[in-house]
Amino acid sequence: MHKEKPRLRCCFVNSNFFCTCVFNDQVLIHE
């Protein structure tokens, strides 16, 4: 299916309800 997943896959809602996306390399977030 997926050959290579995009690095920019980590997205979380801010306190301002704003979707923030960061690189997996930058932050450690459990999927």
DAFEN-V78624 format. One record per pair of residues at least 24 apart in sequence whose ideal C-beta (glycine too) atoms are under 8 Angstrom apart, sorted by sequence separation. I is the first residue (numbers start at 1). J is the second residue. If there is no record, write none. Layout:
I;J, I;J
This chain:
none
